[in-house]
Amino acid sequence: MDNRSQETLRRIERNDAQFMNRLQLGIFRGWFISSNSSDYSRLGAAIGNNTHLTKLVVNPVQTPALNIANTEFFNGIKRNSSINDLVLSCNHHILIGGVEHEILKSYQKINNNLTCLCINRAVLDNGGDRVIADTLRWCRNIKNITLPNNNITDEQLLPMIDTIKTGCDTSLEHLYLQSNRIGNAGCHALATLLEDPHCSLQTLSLNGNQIGTEGATAIANSLANNNTKLKQLCLRNNPFDPSAVGIFCTVLCNTSSVNDTYHSNHTLEELVLPYEQQRQHANLLSSLRRLNNGTNKSHVAISKILKYHPNIDMGPLFEWDEEGEQTLKALPFVIDWFERAEEATAYSLDDEDRYESGEEGYNYQIEEKKLSAIFQFAKAMPVLFVPASDNKEESKKRKRVCSSRD
C-alpha cells in the first residue's frame, strides 16, 4: 500500500478522533487502497475496534485484493458500532454474491445502526432488491436512503417499500430514487407510504424514471390525504401528461370551498418539474410554493383563503341553538379569525418575493372582507341587531298610569 494508505490505517488503529471519521476504499486517489489481502484483514480488525469512524465509502471494482473470502474484514465491520453512513459504488456489477453483498450482510441482525445508505449503479438481478430490503428491515433508525442508477423496476421497488412501511417509516426523512425504471405501479406503492400518518418523509426524488400520468396523479393525490411532512418532490424527466400538473395545483390549493382550501397541502415547498410540463400553471405553482414556505402553516392556510376566495362565505360559520335559531355566537370567532389573518399576512414570503422583484405586494383586503363578514351576519339576523320593543311591558306601564288617575 502507498504512504497515504499506511497513514490511514495507523490512524484507524489509533482510533484517531481528530483526523479520521471517514474511510474511503478503492476510490481513485482515495484514503486506502492495497493489492495485498492481508492489509484488508488488518484494516478490518482496526475498523472493528474503532469508535470514531462514521462513514464508509467502498468501490469494490478498484479493490481487487478485497474479496468475499476475507472474513476478517467483514467481521470487523460487524463489530463496529460507530459507522452510520454507508456508500457502495458498484460500477454496474451484480450485487448478489459480491463484496457489496457481504458488506450489507454486516448490517443485518447484528449491526443495524445505519442512518444513511447509498447504493449506486448496482445490478439487482437474481434478488438484489431482496438484499436491500433485508438490510432495511434491520435498520430501524435510517434517515436517508439513496438508490440512484440501479435500473430499479416497479417489481423490485415493491419489497423495499413494504420493508420501509413496516420498519423505518417513522425515521426515514429522505428517499432518492432518481434514474431508475420506476413506473405507475411503483408510484402507487409510494403513495401508500406517503399516506401513512406515521410517514416522516421530507424529500422524495423520482427524477429520470418512467412515470406516466397515472403514477403522477397517484403521488399528487397522496399529498392531499393529510400529508404534513413532505417538503420536496422531484419529478423531472418523466413522461407524464402536463394535465397532471393541474392536479398538483389543486392539491396545494383546492378552491372549491373555504373548507377545501383550509384542508389543502400547506407543506410541500419545492415541486421540481420540467418547464414544458408545468408551463400552463407555472405562475400559480410558483405562488403556491412561496406561500407554503411559511413556517406557520396556520398562517399559510389563512393566506390562501384570503387570496383565492375574494368573497368569503360566512354561512358555514353560523351556529344554531337548540331551537334551530341563528345566534351571534359565531361572530366573535369570525372577528378573531380576521385579526389572526392580519398577523398571517403582515409579512408573507409571497409579498417578500414580489417586493424583491419590484412588483407590488398582494393586497389581501382584510379589513374590507372583515366588514363584509359582519354585514353578512347583520343581514342574516337583523332582529338580533335591532331588538323589538316589549309590548307587554309597555301595556303594563299604561295601565299603571290610568289607575293612578282614577
GITA-V996551 format. One record per residue. RES is the residue in three letters. SS is DSSP state (H for helix, E for strand, - for the rest). PSI is psi in degrees with one decimal (none if undefined). Layout:
res->{RES/RES}
ss->{SS/SS}
psi->{PSI/PSI}
This chain:
res->{MET/ASP/ASN/ARG/SER/GLN/GLU/THR/LEU/ARG/ARG/ILE/GLU/ARG/ASN/ASP/ALA/GLN/PHE/MET/ASN/ARG/LEU/GLN/LEU/GLY/ILE/PHE/ARG/GLY/TRP/PHE/ILE/SER/SER/ASN/SER/SER/ASP/TYR/SER/ARG/LEU/GLY/ALA/ALA/ILE/GLY/ASN/ASN/THR/HIS/LEU/THR/LYS/LEU/VAL/VAL/ASN/PRO/VAL/GLN/THR/PRO/ALA/LEU/ASN/ILE/ALA/ASN/THR/GLU/PHE/PHE/ASN/GLY/ILE/LYS/ARG/ASN/SER/SER/ILE/ASN/ASP/LEU/VAL/LEU/SER/CYS/ASN/HIS/HIS/ILE/LEU/ILE/GLY/GLY/VAL/GLU/HIS/GLU/ILE/LEU/LYS/SER/TYR/GLN/LYS/ILE/ASN/ASN/ASN/LEU/THR/CYS/LEU/CYS/ILE/ASN/ARG/ALA/VAL/LEU/ASP/ASN/GLY/GLY/ASP/ARG/VAL/ILE/ALA/ASP/THR/LEU/ARG/TRP/CYS/ARG/ASN/ILE/LYS/ASN/ILE/THR/LEU/PRO/ASN/ASN/ASN/ILE/THR/ASP/GLU/GLN/LEU/LEU/PRO/MET/ILE/ASP/THR/ILE/LYS/THR/GLY/CYS/ASP/THR/SER/LEU/GLU/HIS/LEU/TYR/LEU/GLN/SER/ASN/ARG/ILE/GLY/ASN/ALA/GLY/CYS/HIS/ALA/LEU/ALA/THR/LEU/LEU/GLU/ASP/PRO/HIS/CYS/SER/LEU/GLN/THR/LEU/SER/LEU/ASN/GLY/ASN/GLN/ILE/GLY/THR/GLU/GLY/ALA/THR/ALA/ILE/ALA/ASN/SER/LEU/ALA/ASN/ASN/ASN/THR/LYS/LEU/LYS/GLN/LEU/CYS/LEU/ARG/ASN/ASN/PRO/PHE/ASP/PRO/SER/ALA/VAL/GLY/ILE/PHE/CYS/THR/VAL/LEU/CYS/ASN/THR/SER/SER/VAL/ASN/ASP/THR/TYR/HIS/SER/ASN/HIS/THR/LEU/GLU/GLU/LEU/VAL/LEU/PRO/TYR/GLU/GLN/GLN/ARG/GLN/HIS/ALA/ASN/LEU/LEU/SER/SER/LEU/ARG/ARG/LEU/ASN/ASN/GLY/THR/ASN/LYS/SER/HIS/VAL/ALA/ILE/SER/LYS/ILE/LEU/LYS/TYR/HIS/PRO/ASN/ILE/ASP/MET/GLY/PRO/LEU/PHE/GLU/TRP/ASP/GLU/GLU/GLY/GLU/GLN/THR/LEU/LYS/ALA/LEU/PRO/PHE/VAL/ILE/ASP/TRP/PHE/GLU/ARG/ALA/GLU/GLU/ALA/THR/ALA/TYR/SER/LEU/ASP/ASP/GLU/ASP/ARG/TYR/GLU/SER/GLY/GLU/GLU/GLY/TYR/ASN/TYR/GLN/ILE/GLU/GLU/LYS/LYS/LEU/SER/ALA/ILE/PHE/GLN/PHE/ALA/LYS/ALA/MET/PRO/VAL/LEU/PHE/VAL/PRO/ALA/SER/ASP/ASN/LYS/GLU/GLU/SER/LYS/LYS/ARG/LYS/ARG/VAL/CYS/SER/SER/ARG/ASP}
ss->{-/-/H/H/H/H/H/H/H/H/H/H/H/-/-/-/-/-/-/-/-/E/E/E/E/-/-/-/-/-/-/E/-/-/-/-/H/H/H/H/H/H/H/H/H/H/H/H/H/-/-/-/-/-/E/E/E/E/-/H/H/H/-/-/-/-/-/-/-/-/H/H/H/H/H/H/H/H/H/-/-/-/-/-/E/E/E/E/E/E/E/E/E/E/-/-/-/-/H/H/H/H/H/H/H/-/-/-/-/-/-/-/-/-/-/E/E/E/E/E/E/E/E/-/-/-/-/H/H/H/H/H/H/H/H/H/H/H/-/-/-/-/-/E/E/E/-/-/-/-/-/-/-/H/H/H/H/H/H/H/H/H/H/H/H/H/H/-/-/-/-/-/-/E/E/E/-/-/-/-/-/-/-/H/H/H/H/H/H/H/H/H/H/H/H/-/-/-/-/-/-/-/E/E/E/-/-/-/-/-/-/-/H/H/H/H/H/H/H/H/H/H/H/H/-/-/-/-/-/-/-/E/E/E/-/-/-/-/-/-/-/-/H/H/H/H/H/H/H/H/H/H/-/-/-/-/-/H/H/H/H/H/-/-/-/-/-/-/-/E/E/E/-/-/H/H/H/H/H/H/H/H/H/H/H/H/H/H/H/H/H/H/-/-/-/-/H/H/H/H/H/H/H/H/H/H/H/H/-/-/-/-/-/-/H/H/H/-/-/E/-/-/-/-/-/E/-/-/-/-/H/H/H/H/H/H/H/H/H/H/H/H/H/H/-/-/-/-/H/H/H/H/H/H/H/H/-/-/-/-/-/-/-/-/-/H/H/H/H/H/H/H/H/H/H/H/H/H/H/H/-/H/H/H/H/-/-/-/-/-/H/H/H/H/H/H/H/H/H/H/H/H/H/H/H/-}
psi->{156.4/177.9/-39.1/-41.2/-38.8/-41.9/-38.7/-47.4/-42.2/-40.1/-38.5/-39.6/-34.1/-5.8/48.2/108.4/-27.7/-35.7/-4.9/93.1/2.3/130.2/126.1/129.3/130.2/12.6/141.1/128.6/35.7/-170.3/-20.4/126.7/138.9/153.1/7.2/120.6/-29.7/-28.4/-36.3/-30.9/-44.7/-39.8/-42.4/-42.9/-39.6/-39.8/-40.7/-30.4/-6.1/141.8/6.8/-12.2/131.3/-18.1/135.5/122.5/124.5/131.6/89.6/-25.1/-32.5/14.5/63.9/-23.6/-13.3/118.7/175.5/-13.4/-11.5/75.3/-29.2/-38.0/-48.8/-33.4/-33.0/-41.6/-39.1/-37.3/-24.3/138.9/3.3/-24.5/119.2/-0.7/114.3/128.8/122.8/114.8/104.5/-9.3/43.3/28.1/154.2/130.3/-41.3/130.6/0.4/-172.4/-38.9/-41.5/-44.8/-37.8/-43.0/-35.5/-29.1/-18.5/21.6/131.4/-53.4/-60.7/103.1/35.3/17.3/136.9/-19.6/130.3/125.0/123.4/117.6/133.6/47.2/151.0/118.3/19.8/157.4/29.8/15.3/-34.4/-35.5/-34.0/-44.5/-45.0/-42.2/-37.6/-45.1/-28.1/-28.7/-6.6/81.5/-12.9/16.3/137.1/-25.7/119.3/122.1/115.5/61.9/153.7/37.3/6.3/37.5/126.9/172.2/-43.7/-37.2/-27.4/-34.2/-47.9/-30.4/-43.9/-41.4/-40.4/-42.3/-44.0/-32.4/-10.0/-47.5/23.0/-27.8/-20.8/-27.8/125.0/-27.6/127.4/114.3/115.2/32.4/152.8/52.5/-156.9/37.0/133.8/-149.7/-42.5/-39.7/-37.0/-37.2/-39.5/-42.3/-34.4/-39.5/-31.8/-45.5/-30.9/-15.3/123.0/-17.6/-6.9/132.2/15.0/127.5/-27.3/132.1/116.6/120.5/26.5/142.8/41.5/-155.5/42.2/123.1/-172.3/-38.9/-44.6/-43.1/-39.0/-39.9/-43.2/-45.2/-48.6/-30.4/-27.4/-13.6/-13.3/66.7/24.9/119.0/16.3/-41.9/122.7/-28.7/128.0/123.8/121.0/24.8/148.6/51.7/145.1/38.6/157.6/144.9/-21.3/-25.6/-24.6/-35.1/-31.6/-39.5/-38.3/-43.2/-38.6/-40.4/-29.5/94.0/110.8/13.3/-35.8/166.7/-40.5/-41.4/-37.5/-41.3/-37.7/11.9/174.1/119.9/13.8/-40.2/118.2/-23.9/119.5/108.4/113.0/154.1/145.7/-39.5/-24.6/-33.1/4.7/-44.9/-29.9/17.0/-46.8/-42.6/-45.1/-41.9/-42.9/-43.3/-38.3/-38.5/-41.4/-42.8/-15.9/-14.1/136.7/-31.0/102.5/-24.7/-40.4/-36.8/-45.2/-43.0/-43.6/-40.6/-41.4/-45.7/-38.0/-37.8/6.9/82.9/-37.6/98.4/125.1/113.0/-3.0/-47.2/-16.0/-11.7/133.8/158.5/136.5/-175.2/-24.9/5.6/20.8/140.5/141.2/177.3/12.9/-31.9/-19.2/-44.3/-34.3/-37.6/-44.3/-41.9/-38.0/-42.8/-30.2/-39.8/-31.0/-36.3/-39.7/-39.1/-33.9/7.4/-38.2/78.0/156.9/-32.9/-45.4/-37.3/-46.1/-39.8/-40.4/-44.4/-29.1/0.2/2.3/159.1/137.2/153.4/133.2/108.8/-11.9/49.8/-44.6/-42.0/-43.0/-31.7/-46.1/-37.0/-39.3/-43.8/-38.8/-38.8/-39.5/-44.8/-38.7/-36.8/-27.3/59.8/-32.4/-33.9/-25.5/-27.5/88.1/138.1/151.8/151.6/99.4/-34.1/-41.9/-39.3/-38.2/-39.6/-40.8/-41.7/-39.3/-41.3/-37.0/-44.4/-42.9/-32.7/-32.9/-34.2/none}
